[in-house]
Amino acid sequence: MVITTTIVILTILYPFSAPASSVTGFKPAVRVGFMKWMIRKDGLQIQLIRCIIVLVKIMNKTNVMRLLDAAKIEYIGHEYKADPSMSGADIAKVLGEDPCKVFKTLVTRGKSGGYYVFVVPVEAELDLKKAAKAAGEKSIEMIKQKELLPLTGYVHGGCSPIGMKKAFPTFIHETAVLCERIFVSAGKVGCQIELAAEALIKAVPCHVSDITA
């Protein structure tokens, strides 16, 4: 979609940015007027190029990023070449960050049938008993992978606690508040966002709990 839009824009702008030699098919008066305009339009050309770059950047943003923008929450996006075999620790290594700062998002179902989201460090394991206690449930289990997309709008490996189809009670491991900044999925495989832990807790919002084994 981004490529198509860019091509359309460039097609529209081509007559206004093409070199003089490319307009020889026009009538002499048109050619003279066009070349005079070309001389004074360098500044406009730069502005048009800048606008295209901004447009492409906006269209490349994930829904998570757009929601953070709307909430005026500062973040940094990080993209990397994703591999289906990558673990959370692998992603942390690619980002050049301590795995304790990189968090994964897990979706569960309680005994009552309610759904709960848990955000824990990538190398940690969710303690289902602690999770159930935090959620006020008798027991909790992980949902099946095939349930993830229709329930949250996210695919496996690209699930973010921000911007799910429906707002579920969300819990984040207590170590998050010890980090100045943390990483979570940007809602797309191969893309993470870096932001202040307190900003994430406020944006979702999250309950801070001891939920790992």
C-alpha angles and dihedrals in degrees: 000000000000092000092047093050092048092050091051092050093047090048090054093046097043097093088054097048105034119112118260091252090066094061098060089115091068124090114273095253091051091047092051093048092046094050091049089052090048090059093058099037103074092104091050091050091055091050091050091051090049091051091052091050091050091048092052091048091051093049091049092058119106123232088255090058093047091051091051090048090052090050090047091237116155117234142152121227120220123193126192138170104271124217123190090228094055117119125206089260089054090053091050089051092050089050090048091234138129108265087229088070096049115081134196126210119230126188121208142177123227128217088258091057094253122133126235133188123215125192114199138160112280094244095047128089123228111244102221093201093052090044092052091049092050091050094044092242130135089229141350134206135187115259119240116266092242089059094056101080099046091043101044107013090240132106127227109281092023103061115134130187087225123079103008117165089256131020109250126185104274130202127190126197114260093239090071091078090056090063122079090214133009137192128233133165116285089217096268133082109257096024131095133176125218117208143144112286091230090053091055092046089053096043099053095019110238135192111225109228145153099253107147131093 
